[in-house]
């Protein structure tokens, strides 16, 4: 009986999160009340408060549900050996773009986070959480480029931090513009191609240095 109750509670929690994604995207975060989310989920407002302390807590749970598993995959970048860690970084970047294109929850959360949420008032704490998440990604990317440099895949003239910021800016810029207008370009095909172009630029510098033809 206890197991069933726990499962039912999880189902209710997921239903609330599902409804919140839809309502937040339609109305915006600041214009949506927890009562409206409860109605959309088919539960009482008390049920919402039983699972979440406030709107910010609910929003943070939405983000963690969608992106939490994705972040865990970055632990692969800590793998030892001679493999180029930037290859893993590229795979993760392409995986992220693929999820944005094909997973409705990913798209909704990106759309809400970047276009439908004002990070003021009770949502200010969420802004800090998102900044922390972005900083973690930047540090992981920087470390990947540093390891690639250490293992001889990139020249010493490449600053790992610059390379990481450039990659993050490229990905964020593509996704930001695509979520505003999907007709602007096909993210599914342009995304990996542009990432490869960026990576190839770093690789070409490496080739030029090895050939003694740096200009």
C-alpha positions in Angstrom: 0.0 0.0 0.0 2.8 2.4 0.9 4.5 1.6 -2.4 1.3 2.4 -4.3 0.9 5.7 -2.4 4.5 6.7 -3.3 3.9 5.9 -6.9 0.7 7.9 -7.0 2.5 10.8 -5.4 5.1 10.7 -8.1 2.5 10.5 -10.8 0.8 13.6 -9.3 4.1 15.4 -9.1 4.9 14.6 -12.8 1.4 15.7 -13.8 2.0 19.1 -12.1 5.3 19.5 -13.8 3.8 18.5 -17.2 1.0 21.0 -16.8 3.4 23.8 -15.6 5.5 23.4 -18.8 2.5 23.9 -21.0 0.9 26.8 -19.0 4.2 28.6 -18.5 5.0 28.4 -22.2 1.5 29.7 -23.1 1.1 32.4 -20.6 4.6 33.2 -19.3 5.9 32.5 -15.8 5.0 35.8 -14.2 1.4 35.7 -15.5 0.8 32.2 -14.3 -0.5 31.3 -10.9 -0.1 28.0 -9.1 -3.9 27.8 -9.0 -3.9 27.8 -12.8 -1.3 25.1 -12.9 -3.3 23.0 -10.5 -6.4 23.3 -12.7 -4.4 22.3 -15.8 -3.0 19.3 -14.0 -6.4 18.3 -12.6 -5.4 18.5 -9.0 -6.1 20.8 -6.1 -3.9 23.8 -5.2 -3.1 22.1 -2.0 -1.6 19.2 -4.0 0.7 21.6 -5.7 1.9 23.1 -2.4 2.4 19.6 -1.0 5.0 19.0 -3.7 6.4 22.5 -4.2 7.0 25.3 -1.8 6.3 28.1 -4.3 6.5 28.9 -8.0 10.3 29.2 -8.0 10.6 25.7 -6.4 8.2 24.3 -9.1 10.2 26.0 -11.9 13.5 24.7 -10.6 12.1 21.2 -10.4 11.0 21.5 -14.1 14.5 22.5 -15.1 16.1 19.7 -13.1 13.8 17.1 -14.5 14.6 18.0 -18.1 18.3 18.9 -17.8 19.5 16.9 -14.8 20.3 13.7 -16.7 22.0 15.6 -19.4 24.4 17.2 -17.0 25.4 13.8 -15.6 26.6 12.7 -19.0 29.4 15.3 -18.8 31.2 13.1 -16.3 32.4 11.2 -19.4 34.8 14.1 -20.0 36.8 12.9 -17.0 37.7 9.6 -18.7 41.4 8.9 -18.7 43.4 7.7 -21.7 44.5 9.2 -25.0 41.0 10.0 -26.3 40.5 13.6 -27.3 38.0 15.0 -24.7 36.8 17.6 -27.2 35.3 14.7 -29.2 33.1 13.9 -26.2 32.3 17.6 -25.8 31.2 17.7 -29.4 29.0 14.7 -29.0 27.3 16.2 -25.9 26.7 19.5 -27.8 25.2 17.7 -30.7 23.1 15.6 -28.3 21.8 18.7 -26.6 20.8 20.2 -30.0 19.1 17.0 -31.0 17.0 17.0 -27.9 16.0 20.6 -28.3 14.8 19.8 -31.8 13.1 16.5 -31.1 12.1 16.5 -27.4 9.1 18.7 -26.6 10.1 19.1 -23.0 13.5 20.3 -23.9 12.1 22.8 -26.4 9.5 24.0 -23.9 12.1 24.5 -21.1 14.4 26.4 -23.4 11.6 28.6 -24.7 10.3 29.3 -21.2 13.7 29.9 -19.6 14.9 32.3 -22.4 11.7 33.9 -23.6 8.9 33.5 -21.1 10.4 34.1 -17.7 11.4 37.4 -15.9 14.1 36.6 -13.3 12.8 39.1 -10.7 11.1 38.8 -7.4 10.6 35.2 -6.3 12.2 34.0 -9.5 15.5 35.9 -8.8 16.8 32.8 -7.0 16.2 30.7 -10.1 18.4 33.1 -12.1 21.3 32.4 -9.7 20.7 28.6 -10.2 20.7 29.0 -14.0 23.9 31.0 -13.8 25.5 28.3 -11.7 24.5 25.7 -14.2 26.0 27.7 -17.1 29.2 28.2 -15.1 29.4 24.5 -14.5 29.1 23.8 -18.3 31.7 26.5 -19.0 34.2 25.0 -16.5 33.6 21.4 -17.9 34.2 22.7 -21.4 37.3 24.6 -20.4 38.7 21.5 -18.7 38.0 19.5 -21.9 39.9 21.9 -24.1 42.7 22.0 -21.5 43.0 18.2 -21.5 42.9 18.2 -25.3 45.8 20.6 -25.3 47.7 18.6 -22.7 47.3 15.4 -24.8 48.5 17.1 -27.9 45.3 17.6 -29.8 45.3 21.4 -29.6 48.3 23.8 -29.8 49.5 25.8 -26.8 48.4 29.0 -28.7 44.7 28.0 -28.1 43.4 29.4 -24.8 41.1 26.7 -23.4 38.8 29.3 -21.7 38.4 31.3 -25.0 37.6 28.0 -26.8 35.0 27.1 -24.2 33.4 30.5 -24.3 33.3 30.5 -28.1 31.6 27.0 -28.1 29.0 28.0 -25.5 28.3 31.3 -27.4 27.8 29.4 -30.6 25.4 26.9 -29.2 23.4 29.4 -27.1 23.2 31.7 -30.1 21.9 29.0 -32.4 19.3 27.8 -29.9 18.2 31.3 -28.9 17.5 32.3 -32.5 16.0 29.0 -33.5 13.5 29.0 -30.6 12.4 32.5 -31.7 11.9 31.5 -35.3 12.2 27.8 -36.4 12.0 28.9 -40.1 15.3 30.9 -39.7 17.4 27.7 -40.3 17.2 24.0 -39.7 18.9 23.5 -36.3 19.0 19.7 -36.7 21.4 20.0 -39.7 23.0 23.4 -39.2 23.8 22.8 -35.5 26.3 19.9 -35.9 27.7 21.4 -39.1 28.4 24.7 -37.4 29.9 23.0 -34.3 32.2 21.0 -36.7 33.2 24.2 -38.4 34.2 25.7 -35.1 36.0 22.6 -34.0 37.7 22.3 -37.4 39.0 25.9 -37.0 40.7 24.9 -33.8 42.0 21.7 -35.4 43.3 23.6 -38.5 45.4 25.8 -36.2 46.8 22.6 -34.6 47.6 21.2 -38.1 49.3 24.4 -39.2 51.4 24.4 -36.1 52.6 20.8 -36.5 53.5 21.5 -40.1 55.6 24.5 -39.1 53.4 26.8 -41.2 51.9 29.0 -38.5 51.1 32.5 -39.9 
